Structures are given as C-alpha cells and as structure tokens.
Amino acid sequence: MANIKSQKKRNLTNEKARLRNNAYKSELKTLVRRVDEAVSASDKQTAQDALRVVSRKLDKAVSKGVLHKNNAANKKSGLAKLVAKI
C-alpha cells in the first residue's frame, strides 16, 4: 500500500473504475450472446433488434473509455456479418 495520500486516493478511484469497466464488459458479453443465440435460431428480426442494442452499447463503451474504438468496430462488424448471413 502506498504511503502518499494522493496515491491512496488514486488507488480508490482506480478500483471504482475497474469495477465499473468489468460490469460494462460483462453486460456487453451478454448482449453479444443474445445476438449469437438469435443467429443460431435463424430468427432474423430478433437478431437485428439485438444487433441494434449491442451496437449502441459498444459505441457507449468507447465513449466511456471501456473499449478501444477499433475493438468495438471489429465486434460490430463481425456481428453484422453474422446477422446478414441469416
């Protein structure tokens, strides 16, 4: 543990950010899984709706600094290709 007061504060904020980022990533994984399930069930409408939701969440994750923009773009692109194949 650090002795410096500012570093102690920084450790607390880092921990809060880590927990928030993990929660956000977990939600993203769940939304991606919903798209995959809809694609495997060949349910085009549900897949498109789920894709719309996950795309918005990915963009929001980029703006919050949880994901890099290229990472989100690659995920969105891959999911869109899956949905288009139905």
Contacts in CASP RR format, 6 or more apart in sequence:
PFRMAT RR
TARGET T0000
AUTHOR 0000-0000-0000
METHOD contacts of the structure
MODEL  1
MANIKSQKKRNLTNEKARLRNNAYKSELKTLVRRVDEAVSASDKQTAQDA
LRVVSRKLDKAVSKGVLHKNNAANKKSGLAKLVAKI
1 8 0 8 1.000
1 11 0 8 1.000
2 8 0 8 1.000
2 11 0 8 1.000
21 66 0 8 1.000
24 61 0 8 1.000
24 64 0 8 1.000
24 66 0 8 1.000
25 61 0 8 1.000
25 66 0 8 1.000
25 67 0 8 1.000
27 57 0 8 1.000
28 54 0 8 1.000
28 57 0 8 1.000
28 58 0 8 1.000
28 61 0 8 1.000
28 67 0 8 1.000
31 50 0 8 1.000
31 53 0 8 1.000
31 54 0 8 1.000
31 57 0 8 1.000
32 54 0 8 1.000
32 75 0 8 1.000
32 79 0 8 1.000
34 50 0 8 1.000
34 53 0 8 1.000
34 54 0 8 1.000
35 47 0 8 1.000
35 50 0 8 1.000
35 51 0 8 1.000
35 54 0 8 1.000
35 79 0 8 1.000
35 82 0 8 1.000
35 83 0 8 1.000
36 82 0 8 1.000
38 46 0 8 1.000
38 47 0 8 1.000
38 50 0 8 1.000
39 47 0 8 1.000
39 82 0 8 1.000
39 83 0 8 1.000
39 85 0 8 1.000
39 86 0 8 1.000
42 86 0 8 1.000
43 86 0 8 1.000
44 83 0 8 1.000
44 86 0 8 1.000
47 82 0 8 1.000
47 83 0 8 1.000
47 86 0 8 1.000
48 83 0 8 1.000
51 79 0 8 1.000
51 80 0 8 1.000
51 83 0 8 1.000
54 76 0 8 1.000
54 79 0 8 1.000
55 76 0 8 1.000
55 79 0 8 1.000
58 67 0 8 1.000
58 72 0 8 1.000
58 75 0 8 1.000
58 76 0 8 1.000
59 72 0 8 1.000
61 67 0 8 1.000
61 72 0 8 1.000
62 68 0 8 1.000
62 69 0 8 1.000
62 72 0 8 1.000
END
